[in-house]
Amino acid sequence: MDFSRFGRWHRALLAASLACGTVAALADDAPGFDRPGWGFATNPLHAGQFAYEQGLPDWSRQRDAGVTSDLSTYDSLLRLGLGGGTELQLGGTPYNRLHQSGQPSVHGRGDTTLGLKWVPVSGELWSWGLLGTAEFTDGARAFRNDHPAYTLGLDVTQQTGGKFNFGYYAQWQRSGGKDSVQFAPSVGYQFTPQFGTYVEASAQHDGNQGFGSEAGTGLAWQPLANLQFDGWLRHRLGGHAPIWEAGVGVAMYFGH
């Protein structure tokens, strides 16, 4: 499995602090966004709030046996706050475009993902949550997985009270009778209440492809409390991983 398909950048949008890469919110109780990057926001939507997050697009490049593959995905995520730190999520890639060297381009819809997030602790210094997802094999033939994938992620946010914050993300995935795991630490820095940056790294073991590692950085700009624009970039460090990944996106939430 390509872990980059499941990871999204963070983070808690708490006033006057950057929670591992996403800019601070303009209100103390504002929810965070799950994109860009690995992990997810540990300050969830409140009951009745709704969020929409969209890649415009996200892109990755891989090279295998002399063949270079470029994949563009318009990754979409819908989130609904249920209350009590719980969210229901529906995700997918309505449009994908794959170009391989020497071959015509292929396009189509990707698989659908259903998720449930639970954040039992969301404090001033530490926050953590769990996100479980099930990915179905309902996409176009060129873009769907061979088997359903079941993922459980743990995200921990450590806030310093200053401009720096730290994140720790771990993930386990089961698909086709094989297990894959990932660990991705991150550091965020707040330039202004509306603008921040982050760096992140990931070590992973894929049940089919073996070990791999990546590192990257990104920016997030929040002109309004409920609106965020992002851009990000990653590069392979070693093993099995995309050579390059990059993307831009937008996220917004509705409700009080």
N, C-alpha and C positions, 0 to 999 in steps of 0.2 A: 504493500500500500504506500502511496505517496502521502506522507504526513502533512505536507503543506496544504492538502485539500481540506483538512479538518481544523487546522490552527487558524486563529484569528487574533489580531492584537486587540488588546486589553482596553481599558483598565478603569479603575475607580476614579470617577470625576468628582473629587472632593475639593472643597473651596481652598484656594491658595496652595494646592499641592498637585504634583503630577503622579498619578498612580501607574507607574511602569509603562509610560509611553503614550497615554491618551491625555489630552489637555484637561486642566481643571474645569469643573463646572462652575457656573455662575450662581449656583445655589447649593447649600450643604447637602440636601437630600436628592439632588439630581442623579438619575441613574447613569451608568456608564455604557459604553458601546463595546461590542465584542470584536470589531475589526479596528485596525489591521493587525496582522501578526499572529503568533501562537498564543494560546490561552483564551481567556474570556473575562468579562467584567465581573468583579466581586462586589459591586454595588448594584443589585438587580433592579428591574422595573418594579414599581409599586402596582398594587391590584388595579386592573383596568387600563394601565398604560400599555402602549403599543409602540414597537420600534421596527423600522425598516432599514436594512443595511445592504449596500449594493456595490460590487466591484465594477470598475468602469474602463477596462477590465483588469483582471489579474493575469499575469503571463509567466510562463516558465519555459526553460530550454534544457533538454537532455540530449546526451550523445551516447549511443550504444551500438557497438559493432560497426562503427563508421557511419551510422545514420544519425543525423541531427533532427530532433523533433522540437517544434515550437507549438506550445499550447496556450491559447487565450481563452479564459473562462469569465463569464459574467455571473459571478457568484452572488446569490441572493439569500438573505436571511430575514425571516419574520419572527418577531418575539412578542409574546403576550404575558404581561404580569398577572400572576394569580394571587399574590399576597403571601405573607409569611416567608419572604425571601425566595419564592418559587417562580419559575418562568416556564412556559411552554414554547417550544421553538419549532419552526418549519423552515428547512433550508433546501437549496438545490442550485443547479446551474442551468437556467433556461436556455442558454446558448453557449456552445463551445466551438472553437475552431482549431483544428489540428493540421499542421503542415509538416511533412517529413521530406527530407531531401530526396529529390528524384521521383516524388509522388505528388499527385494532385491533392489539394486541400480537402479535408473532410469536416463537416459541421453537423451539429445536432445537440439535443438536450442531454444533460447529465442525470445522475441518480438523485433521488429525493431522500432527505434526511429528516427524521423526527427526533426531537430532543427534549429533555427535561433538566432544568437547572435548579439547584438548591443551594442557597447561601445562608448557612446557619449563623455565621459570625461576620459582621461588617462593622468594625470598630475604627477608632482613630489611629491606632498603631498597627493592628493586624486584621486582615480580612481573609476569609477562605471560603471556597465553594466547590461543589461537584457538578459536573455536567455529563449526563449519559445520553448517548445518541444511538440510533439504529439507522443505517443507510441501506436502502432497498435497491434492487437491481432492475430499475424501471426506466433507465435512460436509453438513449440510442445505442446501437450495437457497438459503435466505435468508442463510446465513452462510459459505458456501464461497467461495474465491477463483475468479476466472475461469480462472486459469492456475496451475500449480505455481510455487512460489517457492523460490529457492535463495539462501541467505544465508551470508555469511562475516563474522564479527565479530572484532575485535582489542581486547583489554582490557588496560590497563596500570595497575598500582597503584604509587603512590609513597608510602612510609611515612616519616614524619619522626622517629620515635622518641618523639614526644610524643602529645598528644591529637588533633592534626590529621593528616589524611591526604588524599591527592589521587588522583583516578581520571581516566583518559582512555579513552574508548570510541569506536571507529570501526566503521562497518558498511557493507558493500556488499551489495546484493540485486539479483537478476536474476529477472524474472517477465514472461512474455508478450513477450519480446524487448526489454524496457525495463529500464534500470538505475536504482536508487535508492541514495542514500548518506546517511549520518548521522554527525555528530560530537557527542559528549556528554561534556563535562567535569563533574567533581563534586568536592565538598569534604565530608569527614566530620569529625565531632567526637564524642569519647568523654566522656560524663558520668561513667559508672561502668563497671566491667568487664562489667556486664550490660545497659547502656542507652546508646544512642547516637542521633545524628541526622545528617542530611545535607542538602545543597542540591545541585541539579543543573540543568543547562540543556542544550538540544539545538538544533542547527541541522541541517536535513535538506532534501534535494531529492528529491521523489518523481517517478518517471518518468512518472506520469500527471497528478499534481496540481500539480507545481511546488514552490516553496520554502515552508518553514514553520519556526516556532521555538516552543519551549516552555520553561518553567522550573518547578521544583517543589521540594518538600521531603518528608521522611519521617522516621519514627521506627522503631526496632527494639528489641525487648526480648527478652533471652535468659535466661529463668529457669533453664534447664539447658543444659549444654554441647551437647546434641543437639536442642534445641527453641528455636524462635524465633517470635515474633509481630511483625507489622509493620502499619504504616498509612502512607499516602502521599497526596499531593495535587499536581496539576500544573495550570497555566493557560497558554493560548495567548498568545504574545507577538506573533505576526504570521503572515501567510500562511496556508497550508493546514495546519491542525492542529486537533485537538479543542479546543473552547472550555474545557472542564474535564475532568479525569480524576482519579479517586480510587480507593482500594481499601484493603482490609484482608486479611490472609492469615496463614497458618501454614506453617512448614517444620520438618521433622525428619529426622534421619538415624539409621541403625541399623548396628551393627557396630563393631569395634574397629580 
